[in-house]
Amino acid sequence: MRRTKARTVWKIAPAILPLLVTSVCGAVDPASAETYPARMIRIVVPFTPGGPVDLVARLVAQRMAPALGQSVIIENRPGGAGVIGAKAVANAEPDGYTLLFGNISTLAVIPAVTHNRDYDPAKNFVPVAKVSDSPELLVIDPTLPARSVRELVAYAKARPAAVSYGSAGYGNATHLSAEWFKSKAGIDLVHVPYKGLSEALTGLMGGQVAMVFGAVEGVLPLVQQGKVRPLAVTAATRFPLVPDLPTMIESGIEGFTVTSFEGVVAPAGTPAAIVTQLNAVINDCLASAELRARFAQFGIAPSTGTPQEFAAFFAAENRRWAAIVADAHIGIE
């Protein structure tokens, strides 16, 4: 009798064991057991195809794919100065398969100027990897008599509210850069917003505005053609593509640096292991001599580092632009 009972228990135990494990440990999620990445990765670019951010994103994505062993596609989601694409990623599953290729506008400036936020970078995203840095150039109408930032400031002070500047749009980084310059230099300038940097530069060349702050990649070709006059670069040190051009700090505007950065972020809650893996892959891509040469053609420099370093930079940029916006009383409902 004892042997029969023993045999009965032995036969039943294997059948009920998975049920016992599930009840104790919880149901097994197949997705959590897969090796990342197990399928295609989507990088959302919140701007139109062919623009500077899109071009850089595609260069990086092309090199990420073989390193990860999966397709990495670019999905353009333009609209709202980058808000539509950023919001889509903020609401995506935090599984590492949907990422945002953001820039200074989507990750720092737009959230700072928008009162009714659709997303909060500090809460909705986890920084993965900073990709590039690019300063802005301060360029003016070549018919103006100013040959330096100091001379431009003196010219504007002698003509209160008579000197205008163009921007790529209200609340854009080019707008905020000029407002910050206006505040630090103690001058009164008139803002003329355009629908993009190219239109603002066209206005500058047509004599509609006196000055524009613009990212190097968009402004440098016009400088080289002699169509606009450069006065300074917003980098902390002189920029290799325009080594003879002084910085804003050298020009007497204390502490004035603006970095037009780009980077990859993921929805908040993305596992740390996935963030670390993506960071390592992107850093390896940025080490490519070929990629660095392509970046140089756009006037930008690759920027490598850890997720923690990008997070610290990210937080500092958000604080800085929020302070500039508050001081200039700029806001979008």
C-alpha positions in Angstrom: 0.0 0.0 0.0 2.8 2.4 0.9 4.6 1.7 -2.5 1.4 2.4 -4.5 0.9 5.8 -2.8 4.5 6.7 -3.5 4.2 5.8 -7.2 1.0 7.9 -7.5 2.7 10.9 -6.0 5.7 10.5 -8.3 3.5 10.4 -11.4 1.5 13.5 -10.5 4.3 15.8 -9.4 5.7 16.6 -12.9 2.3 17.5 -14.2 1.6 20.0 -11.4 5.1 21.5 -11.1 4.7 24.2 -13.8 1.5 25.3 -12.2 3.1 25.6 -8.8 6.0 27.6 -10.3 3.6 29.9 -12.1 1.5 30.5 -9.0 4.6 31.4 -6.9 6.6 33.4 -9.4 3.9 34.8 -11.6 3.1 34.2 -15.3 6.1 34.2 -17.6 6.1 37.1 -20.1 7.6 35.8 -23.4 8.9 39.3 -24.3 10.9 39.5 -21.1 12.7 36.3 -21.9 13.8 37.3 -25.5 17.3 38.5 -26.2 17.3 42.2 -27.1 16.9 43.1 -29.9 14.7 40.3 -31.3 13.0 42.5 -33.9 13.1 45.7 -35.9 14.0 49.0 -34.0 12.2 52.2 -35.0 13.9 55.6 -34.5 11.4 58.5 -34.8 12.8 61.7 -36.3 10.3 64.4 -35.5 11.2 66.5 -38.6 10.8 66.2 -42.3 13.1 63.9 -44.4 16.2 65.5 -45.8 16.8 68.0 -43.0 19.9 68.1 -40.9 18.5 66.0 -38.0 17.1 63.4 -40.4 20.4 63.1 -42.3 22.4 62.6 -39.1 19.9 60.1 -37.7 20.1 58.0 -40.9 23.9 58.0 -40.8 23.8 56.6 -37.3 20.9 54.1 -38.0 22.7 52.6 -41.0 25.6 51.6 -38.7 23.5 50.5 -35.8 21.7 47.8 -37.8 24.6 45.5 -38.4 25.9 46.0 -34.9 22.6 45.0 -33.4 21.8 42.3 -35.9 18.3 43.8 -36.6 16.8 46.4 -39.0 16.9 49.9 -37.7 14.5 52.1 -39.6 13.9 55.9 -39.5 10.3 57.0 -39.2 9.7 60.7 -39.9 6.9 62.2 -37.7 7.1 66.0 -38.4 4.8 68.6 -37.0 4.5 71.1 -34.2 8.3 71.9 -34.3 9.0 68.3 -33.3 6.3 67.9 -30.7 4.2 65.3 -32.6 7.1 62.9 -33.0 8.4 63.4 -29.5 5.0 62.9 -27.9 4.5 59.6 -29.9 7.8 58.2 -28.4 6.9 59.5 -25.0 3.7 57.4 -25.1 5.4 54.3 -26.7 6.1 51.0 -24.9 9.4 51.3 -22.9 10.9 48.1 -24.5 13.8 49.6 -26.6 12.1 49.2 -29.9 10.9 52.8 -30.3 13.4 55.5 -29.8 13.5 59.3 -30.5 16.3 61.1 -32.3 15.8 64.4 -30.7 17.7 67.7 -30.7 18.0 71.0 -28.8 14.5 72.0 -30.0 12.5 68.9 -29.0 14.5 68.0 -25.8 15.2 71.4 -24.3 13.7 74.5 -26.0 10.2 73.6 -27.0 9.4 72.1 -23.6 10.7 75.3 -22.0 8.6 77.7 -24.0 5.4 75.5 -24.0 3.0 76.2 -21.2 0.6 73.4 -21.9 3.2 70.6 -22.3 2.4 67.5 -24.4 5.5 65.8 -22.8 8.1 66.5 -20.2 11.6 65.4 -21.3 12.7 64.9 -17.7 9.8 62.6 -16.9 8.9 61.0 -20.2 12.4 60.1 -21.6 15.5 58.3 -20.4 18.7 59.6 -22.1 20.5 56.9 -24.2 23.3 58.6 -26.0 24.4 62.1 -27.1 25.3 62.0 -30.7 26.5 65.4 -31.9 27.3 68.9 -31.0 27.1 71.9 -33.3 27.4 75.6 -32.4 25.5 78.5 -33.9 27.0 81.3 -35.9 25.9 84.9 -35.4 25.7 86.4 -39.0 24.6 89.8 -40.1 23.6 91.7 -43.3 27.0 92.4 -45.0 25.8 96.0 -45.8 25.9 96.8 -42.0 29.0 98.7 -40.8 29.6 96.4 -37.9 32.7 94.1 -38.2 32.5 92.6 -34.7 30.0 91.8 -32.0 31.1 94.8 -30.0 30.5 97.1 -33.0 27.1 95.4 -33.6 26.1 96.1 -30.0 27.2 99.7 -30.3 25.2 100.0 -33.5 22.1 98.6 -31.9 22.4 100.7 -28.8 22.5 103.8 -31.0 19.3 102.7 -32.7 16.9 101.3 -30.0 14.2 99.0 -31.4 15.4 99.7 -35.0 17.6 96.7 -35.5 15.8 93.4 -36.3 16.8 89.8 -36.1 15.3 86.8 -37.9 14.6 83.4 -36.4 13.5 80.0 -37.6 10.2 80.5 -35.7 8.8 81.7 -32.4 10.1 79.6 -29.6 12.8 78.1 -31.7 16.4 77.8 -30.5 17.4 80.6 -32.9 14.8 82.9 -31.3 16.0 82.1 -27.8 19.6 82.6 -28.7 18.9 86.1 -30.0 16.8 87.0 -27.0 19.6 85.8 -24.7 22.1 87.9 -26.6 19.7 90.9 -26.4 19.5 90.5 -22.6 23.2 90.0 -22.0 24.2 92.9 -24.3 21.6 95.2 -23.0 20.2 96.1 -26.4 16.7 96.4 -27.8 16.1 94.2 -30.9 13.0 93.5 -33.0 12.1 89.9 -33.6 11.0 88.7 -37.0 10.0 85.0 -37.0 10.1 83.0 -40.1 8.9 79.4 -40.9 12.5 78.0 -40.9 16.1 78.9 -40.9 16.4 78.9 -44.6 13.7 81.6 -44.8 15.3 83.6 -42.1 18.6 83.6 -44.0 16.8 84.6 -47.2 15.3 87.5 -45.2 18.8 88.4 -44.0 20.3 88.3 -47.5 17.3 90.4 -48.8 17.9 93.1 -46.2 14.6 92.4 -44.3 16.5 91.7 -41.0 19.9 92.7 -39.7 21.1 89.5 -38.0 20.4 85.8 -37.5 21.7 83.1 -35.2 21.8 79.8 -37.0 23.3 76.3 -36.8 26.7 76.0 -38.5 25.4 73.4 -41.0 22.8 75.8 -42.3 24.8 79.0 -42.2 28.3 78.1 -43.2 27.7 77.7 -46.9 26.4 81.3 -47.1 29.4 82.5 -45.1 31.8 80.7 -47.5 29.9 82.3 -50.5 30.2 85.8 -48.9 26.4 86.3 -48.8 26.3 86.9 -45.0 29.0 88.3 -42.6 29.9 86.1 -39.6 30.7 87.9 -36.4 31.1 85.1 -33.8 30.5 81.4 -33.0 28.5 80.3 -30.0 30.9 77.5 -29.0 33.0 77.6 -25.8 36.1 77.5 -27.9 36.9 78.4 -31.5 35.3 76.1 -34.1 37.6 74.2 -36.5 35.6 75.0 -39.6 35.9 78.7 -38.9 39.1 79.0 -36.9 39.5 82.7 -37.4 36.1 83.5 -36.0 36.0 84.5 -32.4 33.6 83.1 -29.8 30.8 85.1 -28.3 32.7 85.0 -25.0 35.9 86.4 -26.7 33.6 89.1 -28.2 32.6 90.4 -24.8 29.4 88.4 -24.2 30.3 86.7 -20.9 29.2 83.0 -20.6 27.4 83.0 -24.0 27.5 79.4 -25.3 24.9 77.6 -27.3 25.2 74.0 -28.4 22.8 72.7 -31.0 22.9 69.1 -29.9 21.3 65.9 -31.1 20.8 62.6 -29.2 18.9 59.4 -28.8 16.4 59.0 -26.0 13.9 56.2 -25.1 10.6 56.2 -23.3 10.9 56.4 -19.5 11.0 52.9 -18.0 13.1 51.4 -20.6 15.3 48.7 -18.9 18.8 50.0 -17.9 20.4 47.0 -19.7 18.9 48.0 -23.0 19.9 51.6 -22.5 23.5 50.5 -21.8 23.6 48.2 -24.8 22.2 50.9 -27.2 24.7 53.5 -25.8 27.6 51.2 -26.5 26.5 50.5 -30.0 26.0 54.2 -30.8 29.3 55.1 -29.3 31.0 52.5 -31.5 29.2 54.0 -34.6 30.5 57.4 -33.7 34.0 56.2 -33.5 33.9 55.4 -37.3 36.3 57.5 -39.3 33.9 57.5 -42.2 31.0 58.7 -40.0 33.2 61.5 -38.5 34.1 62.6 -42.0 30.5 62.8 -43.0 29.7 64.7 -39.8 32.4 67.2 -40.6 30.7 67.9 -43.9 27.7 69.1 -42.0 29.7 71.2 -39.6 29.0 69.0 -36.6 31.2 67.1 -34.2 30.4 63.6 -32.8 29.8 63.4 -29.1 30.3 60.2 -27.2 29.7 59.4 -23.6 27.7 57.4 -21.1 23.9 57.6 -20.6 24.7 59.2 -17.2 26.8 61.9 -18.8 24.1 62.6 -21.4 21.5 62.7 -18.6 23.6 65.3 -16.7 24.0 67.4 -19.9 20.3 67.0 -20.7 19.2 68.2 -17.2 21.6 71.2 -17.4 20.2 72.3 -20.8 16.6 72.1 -19.6 17.4 74.3 -16.6 19.3 76.8 -18.7 16.7 77.2 -21.4 13.9 77.4 -18.8 15.7 80.3 -17.1 16.3 82.1 -20.4 12.6 81.7 -21.4 11.5 82.9 -18.0 13.7 86.0 -18.2 12.6 86.8 -21.7 8.9 86.1 -20.9 8.5 83.8 -23.9 5.7 81.3 -23.9 3.5 79.3 -26.2 0.0 78.3 -25.1 
